[in-house]
Amino acid sequence: MDKSFKKILAETKKHFMNSRGSHDFDHVERVLKMALHIGKKEKADLEILKLAAILHDVQRNDADKKHGKIDHAISGAEVAGKILRKYKYDEKTIAAVHHCIAAHRFRNDIKPKTLEAKVLFDADKLDSIGAIGVGRAFLFAGELKAKLHNTKMSDDKILATKEFSKEDTAYREFLVKLRHIKSRMQTKEGRKLAKERHSFMVEFFKRMKKEMDGLI
């Protein structure tokens, strides 16, 4: 690990002070590991990936505090650029990292165009599904003081509720986002890993609904 990367890592951690557990620095470290795993399989530029992975959620804490009113991917890409310039990275590297971060979010219209952006997108999304994804979804709902699950609402009505509200349950997140992630994966390795995680998650929410209804 070179000195500049260590300094950027230390600076990035400061942005996660008092962050929510659902989007803390542990998430960043998991995304970094997954990005490097997929990146090696796909023969991506690992140096670009390392920088993009550790900086991809640098603005997430601010976005959470503002209830999602700013796009943490777009603002994060700008902050990442400033950090990289501070440590004398060249503009080509900065542009590559900028695109990776701007395009990593599920809920914006920026599509990953480079291989590195596709790898980062997949690494980040894989941390949103499977067992870890289910755990993070409930953690996020708890942070909002949302309900465990609203059994009185149909799926259509749940989809019509607002995010960052008491109705923003883990199951709502599953309906809005998590169940769609498998079909949005960008790389061969990402699709392979998503398949099993998706199946586990679907079965979990099916069973949860039955238990909530007292059926098993």
CYANA upper distance limits for C-alpha pairs under 8 A (distance plus 0.5 A):
  1 MET  CA      5 PHE  CA      7.04
  1 MET  CA      6 LYS  CA      7.27
  2 ASP  CA      6 LYS  CA      6.95
  3 LYS  CA      7 LYS  CA      6.77
  4 SER  CA      8 ILE  CA      6.68
  4 SER  CA     87 TYR  CA      6.94
  5 PHE  CA      9 LEU  CA      6.52
  5 PHE  CA     51 LEU  CA      8.15
  6 LYS  CA     10 ALA  CA      6.72
  7 LYS  CA     11 GLU  CA      6.64
  8 ILE  CA     12 THR  CA      6.44
  8 ILE  CA     83 ILE  CA      7.83
  8 ILE  CA     84 LEU  CA      8.35
  8 ILE  CA     87 TYR  CA      8.48
  9 LEU  CA     13 LYS  CA      6.81
  9 LEU  CA     54 ILE  CA      7.37
 10 ALA  CA     14 LYS  CA      7.42
 11 GLU  CA     15 HIS  CA      7.88
 12 THR  CA     16 PHE  CA      7.82
 12 THR  CA     54 ILE  CA      7.75
 12 THR  CA     55 LEU  CA      7.13
 12 THR  CA     58 VAL  CA      6.97
 13 LYS  CA     17 MET  CA      7.55
 13 LYS  CA     25 PHE  CA      7.29
 15 HIS  CA     58 VAL  CA      6.55
 15 HIS  CA     59 GLN  CA      7.85
 15 HIS  CA     61 ASN  CA      7.69
 16 PHE  CA     24 ASP  CA      6.63
 16 PHE  CA     25 PHE  CA      6.75
 16 PHE  CA     58 VAL  CA      8.04
 16 PHE  CA     61 ASN  CA      7.05
 19 SER  CA     23 HIS  CA      7.33
 19 SER  CA     24 ASP  CA      6.13
 19 SER  CA     61 ASN  CA      6.01
 20 ARG  CA     24 ASP  CA      6.39
 20 ARG  CA     61 ASN  CA      7.81
 20 ARG  CA    140 PHE  CA      8.33
 20 ARG  CA    143 GLU  CA      7.84
 21 GLY  CA    139 LEU  CA      7.59
 21 GLY  CA    140 PHE  CA      8.14
 22 SER  CA     27 HIS  CA      8.14
 22 SER  CA    136 ARG  CA      5.69
 22 SER  CA    137 ALA  CA      7.99
 22 SER  CA    139 LEU  CA      6.29
 22 SER  CA    140 PHE  CA      5.91
 23 HIS  CA     27 HIS  CA      6.47
 23 HIS  CA     28 VAL  CA      8.45
 23 HIS  CA     60 ARG  CA      7.80
 23 HIS  CA     61 ASN  CA      8.19
 24 ASP  CA     28 VAL  CA      7.51
 25 PHE  CA     29 GLU  CA      6.80
 26 ASP  CA     30 ARG  CA      6.80
 27 HIS  CA     31 VAL  CA      6.68
 27 HIS  CA    127 ASP  CA      8.00
 28 VAL  CA     32 LEU  CA      6.63
 28 VAL  CA     53 ALA  CA      7.30
 28 VAL  CA     54 ILE  CA      6.37
 28 VAL  CA     56 HIS  CA      8.33
 28 VAL  CA     57 ASP  CA      7.79
 29 GLU  CA     33 LYS  CA      6.84
 29 GLU  CA     54 ILE  CA      7.68
 30 ARG  CA     34 MET  CA      6.68
 30 ARG  CA    127 ASP  CA      7.92
 31 VAL  CA     35 ALA  CA      6.33
 31 VAL  CA     53 ALA  CA      6.81
 31 VAL  CA     54 ILE  CA      8.49
 31 VAL  CA    120 LEU  CA      8.25
 31 VAL  CA    123 ALA  CA      5.91
 31 VAL  CA    124 ASP  CA      5.99
 31 VAL  CA    127 ASP  CA      7.44
 32 LEU  CA     36 LEU  CA      6.72
 32 LEU  CA     49 LEU  CA      8.36
 32 LEU  CA     50 LYS  CA      6.94
 32 LEU  CA     53 ALA  CA      5.59
 32 LEU  CA     54 ILE  CA      6.88
 32 LEU  CA    123 ALA  CA      8.21
 33 LYS  CA     37 HIS  CA      6.73
 34 MET  CA     38 ILE  CA      6.64
 34 MET  CA    123 ALA  CA      5.78
 35 ALA  CA     39 GLY  CA      6.17
 35 ALA  CA     49 LEU  CA      7.19
 35 ALA  CA     50 LYS  CA      8.24
 35 ALA  CA     53 ALA  CA      7.54
 35 ALA  CA    119 VAL  CA      6.54
 35 ALA  CA    120 LEU  CA      6.20
 35 ALA  CA    122 ASP  CA      8.24
 35 ALA  CA    123 ALA  CA      5.58
 35 ALA  CA    124 ASP  CA      8.47
 36 LEU  CA     40 LYS  CA      6.51
 36 LEU  CA     46 LEU  CA      7.00
 36 LEU  CA     49 LEU  CA      7.53
 36 LEU  CA     50 LYS  CA      7.78
 37 HIS  CA     41 LYS  CA      7.07
 38 ILE  CA     42 GLU  CA      6.58
 38 ILE  CA    119 VAL  CA      6.90
 38 ILE  CA    123 ALA  CA      7.97
 38 ILE  CA    189 GLU  CA      6.59
 38 ILE  CA    190 GLY  CA      7.43
 39 GLY  CA     43 LYS  CA      6.15
 39 GLY  CA     44 ALA  CA      5.33
 39 GLY  CA     45 ASP  CA      7.66
 39 GLY  CA     46 LEU  CA      6.87
 39 GLY  CA     49 LEU  CA      8.01
 39 GLY  CA    116 GLU  CA      7.87
 39 GLY  CA    119 VAL  CA      6.72
 40 LYS  CA     44 ALA  CA      6.91
 40 LYS  CA     46 LEU  CA      7.94
 41 LYS  CA    189 GLU  CA      7.50
 42 GLU  CA    187 THR  CA      8.11
 42 GLU  CA    188 LYS  CA      8.38
 42 GLU  CA    189 GLU  CA      7.95
 44 ALA  CA     49 LEU  CA      8.32
 44 ALA  CA    115 LEU  CA      6.72
 44 ALA  CA    116 GLU  CA      6.33
 44 ALA  CA    119 VAL  CA      8.39
 45 ASP  CA     49 LEU  CA      6.90
 45 ASP  CA    116 GLU  CA      7.10
 46 LEU  CA     50 LYS  CA      6.50
 47 GLU  CA     51 LEU  CA      6.99
 48 ILE  CA     52 ALA  CA      6.60
 48 ILE  CA     93 THR  CA      7.31
 48 ILE  CA     96 ALA  CA      7.45
 48 ILE  CA     97 VAL  CA      6.59
 48 ILE  CA    116 GLU  CA      7.57
 49 LEU  CA     53 ALA  CA      6.30
 49 LEU  CA     97 VAL  CA      8.07
 49 LEU  CA    116 GLU  CA      6.56
 49 LEU  CA    119 VAL  CA      8.42
 49 LEU  CA    120 LEU  CA      7.44
 50 LYS  CA     54 ILE  CA      6.87
 51 LEU  CA     55 LEU  CA      6.71
 51 LEU  CA     97 VAL  CA      7.32
 52 ALA  CA     56 HIS  CA      6.05
 52 ALA  CA     97 VAL  CA      5.63
 52 ALA  CA     98 HIS  CA      8.14
 52 ALA  CA    100 CYS  CA      6.75
 52 ALA  CA    101 ILE  CA      6.67
 52 ALA  CA    120 LEU  CA      7.92
 53 ALA  CA    120 LEU  CA      7.08
 54 ILE  CA     58 VAL  CA      8.41
 55 LEU  CA     76 GLY  CA      7.98
 55 LEU  CA     80 ALA  CA      6.60
 55 LEU  CA    101 ILE  CA      8.05
 56 HIS  CA     73 ALA  CA      7.51
 56 HIS  CA     76 GLY  CA      7.10
 56 HIS  CA     77 ALA  CA      7.83
 56 HIS  CA     80 ALA  CA      8.43
 56 HIS  CA    100 CYS  CA      8.36
 56 HIS  CA    101 ILE  CA      5.52
 56 HIS  CA    104 HIS  CA      8.09
 57 ASP  CA     61 ASN  CA      8.44
 57 ASP  CA     72 HIS  CA      7.44
 57 ASP  CA     73 ALA  CA      7.59
 57 ASP  CA     76 GLY  CA      7.02
 57 ASP  CA    101 ILE  CA      8.49
 58 VAL  CA     72 HIS  CA      8.30
 58 VAL  CA     76 GLY  CA      6.05
 58 VAL  CA     79 VAL  CA      7.99
 58 VAL  CA     80 ALA  CA      7.90
 59 GLN  CA     63 ALA  CA      6.85
 59 GLN  CA     72 HIS  CA      5.58
 59 GLN  CA     73 ALA  CA      7.87
 59 GLN  CA     75 SER  CA      7.04
 59 GLN  CA     76 GLY  CA      5.36
 59 GLN  CA     79 VAL  CA      8.21
 60 ARG  CA     64 ASP  CA      6.65
 60 ARG  CA     72 HIS  CA      5.76
 60 ARG  CA     73 ALA  CA      8.43
 60 ARG  CA     76 GLY  CA      8.17
 61 ASN  CA     65 LYS  CA      6.82
 62 ASP  CA     66 LYS  CA      6.88
 62 ASP  CA     72 HIS  CA      8.18
 63 ALA  CA     67 HIS  CA      6.67
 63 ALA  CA     68 GLY  CA      5.47
 63 ALA  CA     69 LYS  CA      7.08
 63 ALA  CA     70 ILE  CA      6.05
 63 ALA  CA     71 ASP  CA      7.34
 63 ALA  CA     72 HIS  CA      6.20
 64 ASP  CA     68 GLY  CA      6.11
 66 LYS  CA     70 ILE  CA      7.61
 67 HIS  CA    164 PHE  CA      6.83
 68 GLY  CA     72 HIS  CA      8.44
 70 ILE  CA     75 SER  CA      8.06
 71 ASP  CA     75 SER  CA      6.75
 71 ASP  CA    108 ASN  CA      8.47
 72 HIS  CA     76 GLY  CA      5.85
 73 ALA  CA     77 ALA  CA      6.56
 73 ALA  CA    101 ILE  CA      6.19
 73 ALA  CA    102 ALA  CA      5.16
 73 ALA  CA    103 ALA  CA      7.50
 73 ALA  CA    104 HIS  CA      7.24
 73 ALA  CA    105 ARG  CA      6.56
 74 ILE  CA     78 GLU  CA      7.19
 74 ILE  CA    101 ILE  CA      7.79
 74 ILE  CA    102 ALA  CA      5.28
 75 SER  CA     79 VAL  CA      6.89
 75 SER  CA    102 ALA  CA      8.44
 76 GLY  CA     80 ALA  CA      6.46
 76 GLY  CA    101 ILE  CA      7.39
 76 GLY  CA    102 ALA  CA      7.79
 77 ALA  CA     81 GLY  CA      6.75
 77 ALA  CA     97 VAL  CA      8.07
 77 ALA  CA     98 HIS  CA      5.27
 77 ALA  CA     99 HIS  CA      7.76
 77 ALA  CA    101 ILE  CA      5.80
 77 ALA  CA    102 ALA  CA      5.97
 78 GLU  CA     82 LYS  CA      7.06
 78 GLU  CA     98 HIS  CA      7.52
 79 VAL  CA     83 ILE  CA      6.84
 80 ALA  CA     84 LEU  CA      6.63
 80 ALA  CA     97 VAL  CA      8.36
 80 ALA  CA     98 HIS  CA      7.49
 81 GLY  CA     85 ARG  CA      6.64
 81 GLY  CA     94 ILE  CA      6.28
 81 GLY  CA     95 ALA  CA      8.31
 81 GLY  CA     97 VAL  CA      8.33
 81 GLY  CA     98 HIS  CA      6.98
 82 LYS  CA     86 LYS  CA      6.72
 83 ILE  CA     87 TYR  CA      7.20
 84 LEU  CA     88 LYS  CA      6.91
 84 LEU  CA     89 TYR  CA      5.99
 84 LEU  CA     94 ILE  CA      7.09
 85 ARG  CA     89 TYR  CA      6.02
 85 ARG  CA     90 ASP  CA      7.98
 85 ARG  CA     94 ILE  CA      8.14
 89 TYR  CA     93 THR  CA      7.11
 89 TYR  CA     94 ILE  CA      7.21
 90 ASP  CA     94 ILE  CA      6.85
 91 GLU  CA     95 ALA  CA      6.48
 92 LYS  CA     96 ALA  CA      6.79
 93 THR  CA     97 VAL  CA      6.71
 94 ILE  CA     98 HIS  CA      6.42
 95 ALA  CA     99 HIS  CA      6.77
 96 ALA  CA    100 CYS  CA      6.91
 97 VAL  CA    101 ILE  CA      6.80
 98 HIS  CA    102 ALA  CA      6.58
 99 HIS  CA    103 ALA  CA      6.44
 99 HIS  CA    112 PRO  CA      8.03
 99 HIS  CA    117 ALA  CA      7.24
100 CYS  CA    104 HIS  CA      6.61
100 CYS  CA    112 PRO  CA      7.38
100 CYS  CA    114 THR  CA      8.26
100 CYS  CA    116 GLU  CA      7.09
100 CYS  CA    117 ALA  CA      4.57
100 CYS  CA    118 LYS  CA      8.14
100 CYS  CA    120 LEU  CA      7.15
100 CYS  CA    121 PHE  CA      8.25
101 ILE  CA    105 ARG  CA      8.34
101 ILE  CA    117 ALA  CA      7.88
101 ILE  CA    120 LEU  CA      8.45
102 ALA  CA    110 ILE  CA      7.40
103 ALA  CA    108 ASN  CA      8.25
103 ALA  CA    109 ASP  CA      8.47
103 ALA  CA    110 ILE  CA      5.49
103 ALA  CA    111 LYS  CA      6.02
103 ALA  CA    112 PRO  CA      5.66
103 ALA  CA    117 ALA  CA      7.19
103 ALA  CA    121 PHE  CA      7.77
104 HIS  CA    112 PRO  CA      7.60
104 HIS  CA    117 ALA  CA      7.41
104 HIS  CA    118 LYS  CA      8.40
104 HIS  CA    120 LEU  CA      6.95
104 HIS  CA    121 PHE  CA      5.07
104 HIS  CA    124 ASP  CA      7.85
105 ARG  CA    121 PHE  CA      7.70
106 PHE  CA    125 LYS  CA      8.45
106 PHE  CA    177 LYS  CA      8.37
112 PRO  CA    117 ALA  CA      5.56
112 PRO  CA    118 LYS  CA      5.77
112 PRO  CA    121 PHE  CA      7.88
113 LYS  CA    117 ALA  CA      6.96
113 LYS  CA    118 LYS  CA      7.41
114 THR  CA    118 LYS  CA      6.81
115 LEU  CA    119 VAL  CA      6.70
116 GLU  CA    120 LEU  CA      6.71
117 ALA  CA    121 PHE  CA      6.60
118 LYS  CA    122 ASP  CA      6.77
118 LYS  CA    186 GLN  CA      5.89
118 LYS  CA    187 THR  CA      7.15
119 VAL  CA    123 ALA  CA      6.63
119 VAL  CA    186 GLN  CA      7.61
119 VAL  CA    187 THR  CA      7.15
119 VAL  CA    190 GLY  CA      8.18
120 LEU  CA    124 ASP  CA      6.57
121 PHE  CA    125 LYS  CA      6.65
121 PHE  CA    185 MET  CA      8.21
121 PHE  CA    186 GLN  CA      7.94
122 ASP  CA    126 LEU  CA      6.49
122 ASP  CA    185 MET  CA      6.21
122 ASP  CA    186 GLN  CA      6.82
122 ASP  CA    187 THR  CA      7.69
122 ASP  CA    190 GLY  CA      6.12
123 ALA  CA    127 ASP  CA      7.23
123 ALA  CA    190 GLY  CA      7.85
124 ASP  CA    128 SER  CA      7.57
125 LYS  CA    129 ILE  CA      7.47
125 LYS  CA    181 ILE  CA      7.31
126 LEU  CA    130 GLY  CA      8.05
126 LEU  CA    133 GLY  CA      8.20
126 LEU  CA    190 GLY  CA      8.16
126 LEU  CA    193 LEU  CA      8.15
126 LEU  CA    194 ALA  CA      6.87
126 LEU  CA    197 ARG  CA      8.34
127 ASP  CA    132 ILE  CA      6.78
127 ASP  CA    133 GLY  CA      6.17
128 SER  CA    132 ILE  CA      7.26
128 SER  CA    133 GLY  CA      4.41
128 SER  CA    134 VAL  CA      7.84
128 SER  CA    136 ARG  CA      7.66
128 SER  CA    137 ALA  CA      8.23
128 SER  CA    178 LEU  CA      7.36
129 ILE  CA    133 GLY  CA      4.36
129 ILE  CA    134 VAL  CA      6.81
129 ILE  CA    178 LEU  CA      6.79
129 ILE  CA    181 ILE  CA      8.33
129 ILE  CA    194 ALA  CA      8.21
129 ILE  CA    197 ARG  CA      6.46
129 ILE  CA    198 HIS  CA      6.77
129 ILE  CA    201 MET  CA      7.07
130 GLY  CA    134 VAL  CA      6.77
130 GLY  CA    196 GLU  CA      8.10
130 GLY  CA    197 ARG  CA      4.42
130 GLY  CA    198 HIS  CA      6.32
130 GLY  CA    199 SER  CA      8.25
130 GLY  CA    200 PHE  CA      6.35
130 GLY  CA    201 MET  CA      5.63
131 ALA  CA    135 GLY  CA      6.74
131 ALA  CA    197 ARG  CA      7.70
131 ALA  CA    200 PHE  CA      7.76
131 ALA  CA    201 MET  CA      7.27
132 ILE  CA    136 ARG  CA      6.62
133 GLY  CA    137 ALA  CA      6.55
133 GLY  CA    201 MET  CA      8.47
134 VAL  CA    138 PHE  CA      6.92
134 VAL  CA    170 ALA  CA      7.90
134 VAL  CA    201 MET  CA      7.26
135 GLY  CA    139 LEU  CA      6.65
136 ARG  CA    140 PHE  CA      6.51
137 ALA  CA    141 ALA  CA      6.75
137 ALA  CA    169 THR  CA      8.20
137 ALA  CA    170 ALA  CA      5.27
137 ALA  CA    173 GLU  CA      7.36
138 PHE  CA    142 GLY  CA      6.60
138 PHE  CA    148 LEU  CA      8.35
138 PHE  CA    169 THR  CA      7.64
138 PHE  CA    170 ALA  CA      5.52
139 LEU  CA    143 GLU  CA      6.76
140 PHE  CA    144 LEU  CA      7.02
140 PHE  CA    170 ALA  CA      8.13
141 ALA  CA    145 LYS  CA      6.73
141 ALA  CA    146 ALA  CA      5.62
141 ALA  CA    147 LYS  CA      7.87
141 ALA  CA    148 LEU  CA      8.35
141 ALA  CA    168 ASP  CA      6.69
141 ALA  CA    169 THR  CA      5.66
141 ALA  CA    170 ALA  CA      6.39
142 GLY  CA    146 ALA  CA      6.27
142 GLY  CA    147 LYS  CA      8.29
144 LEU  CA    164 PHE  CA      6.86
144 LEU  CA    165 SER  CA      7.25
144 LEU  CA    166 LYS  CA      7.18
144 LEU  CA    168 ASP  CA      8.17
145 LYS  CA    166 LYS  CA      6.55
146 ALA  CA    165 SER  CA      7.08
146 ALA  CA    166 LYS  CA      4.31
146 ALA  CA    167 GLU  CA      6.19
146 ALA  CA    168 ASP  CA      6.34
146 ALA  CA    169 THR  CA      6.17
147 LYS  CA    166 LYS  CA      6.44
147 LYS  CA    167 GLU  CA      6.79
147 LYS  CA    168 ASP  CA      8.10
147 LYS  CA    169 THR  CA      6.42
148 LEU  CA    169 THR  CA      6.73
148 LEU  CA    170 ALA  CA      7.87
149 HIS  CA    169 THR  CA      6.61
149 HIS  CA    170 ALA  CA      8.00
149 HIS  CA    171 TYR  CA      7.16
149 HIS  CA    212 MET  CA      8.41
150 ASN  CA    167 GLU  CA      7.98
151 THR  CA    209 LYS  CA      8.36
151 THR  CA    212 MET  CA      7.59
151 THR  CA    213 ASP  CA      7.77
153 MET  CA    157 LYS  CA      6.33
153 MET  CA    158 ILE  CA      6.58
154 SER  CA    158 ILE  CA      6.73
155 ASP  CA    159 LEU  CA      6.65
155 ASP  CA    175 LEU  CA      8.14
156 ASP  CA    160 ALA  CA      6.98
157 LYS  CA    161 THR  CA      7.18
158 ILE  CA    167 GLU  CA      8.02
158 ILE  CA    172 ARG  CA      6.76
159 LEU  CA    172 ARG  CA      7.10
159 LEU  CA    175 LEU  CA      7.47
159 LEU  CA    176 VAL  CA      7.12
161 THR  CA    167 GLU  CA      6.93
161 THR  CA    168 ASP  CA      7.96
162 LYS  CA    167 GLU  CA      7.46
162 LYS  CA    168 ASP  CA      7.25
163 GLU  CA    167 GLU  CA      7.87
163 GLU  CA    168 ASP  CA      5.71
164 PHE  CA    168 ASP  CA      6.31
167 GLU  CA    172 ARG  CA      8.10
168 ASP  CA    172 ARG  CA      6.38
168 ASP  CA    173 GLU  CA      7.51
169 THR  CA    173 GLU  CA      6.93
170 ALA  CA    174 PHE  CA      6.79
171 TYR  CA    175 LEU  CA      6.80
171 TYR  CA    205 PHE  CA      7.67
172 ARG  CA    176 VAL  CA      6.54
173 GLU  CA    177 LYS  CA      6.12
173 GLU  CA    178 LEU  CA      6.78
174 PHE  CA    178 LEU  CA      4.92
174 PHE  CA    179 ARG  CA      6.03
175 LEU  CA    179 ARG  CA      6.66
176 VAL  CA    180 HIS  CA      8.33
177 LYS  CA    181 ILE  CA      7.14
179 ARG  CA    198 HIS  CA      7.73
179 ARG  CA    202 VAL  CA      7.94
180 HIS  CA    184 ARG  CA      7.25
181 ILE  CA    185 MET  CA      7.03
182 LYS  CA    191 ARG  CA      7.21
182 LYS  CA    194 ALA  CA      6.11
182 LYS  CA    195 LYS  CA      7.13
182 LYS  CA    198 HIS  CA      7.08
185 MET  CA    190 GLY  CA      6.47
185 MET  CA    191 ARG  CA      6.08
185 MET  CA    194 ALA  CA      8.21
186 GLN  CA    190 GLY  CA      7.18
186 GLN  CA    191 ARG  CA      7.71
187 THR  CA    191 ARG  CA      6.65
188 LYS  CA    192 LYS  CA      6.80
189 GLU  CA    193 LEU  CA      6.76
190 GLY  CA    194 ALA  CA      6.49
191 ARG  CA    195 LYS  CA      6.77
192 LYS  CA    196 GLU  CA      8.19
193 LEU  CA    197 ARG  CA      7.28
194 ALA  CA    198 HIS  CA      6.27
195 LYS  CA    199 SER  CA      6.89
196 GLU  CA    200 PHE  CA      6.85
197 ARG  CA    201 MET  CA      6.77
198 HIS  CA    202 VAL  CA      6.67
199 SER  CA    203 GLU  CA      6.77
200 PHE  CA    204 PHE  CA      6.66
201 MET  CA    205 PHE  CA      6.89
202 VAL  CA    206 LYS  CA      6.72
203 GLU  CA    207 ARG  CA      6.69
204 PHE  CA    208 MET  CA      6.62
205 PHE  CA    209 LYS  CA      6.65
206 LYS  CA    210 LYS  CA      7.04
207 ARG  CA    211 GLU  CA      6.68
208 MET  CA    212 MET  CA      6.53
209 LYS  CA    213 ASP  CA      6.75
210 LYS  CA    214 GLY  CA      6.72
210 LYS  CA    215 LEU  CA      5.64
210 LYS  CA    216 ILE  CA      6.71
211 GLU  CA    215 LEU  CA      6.23
211 GLU  CA    216 ILE  CA      6.02
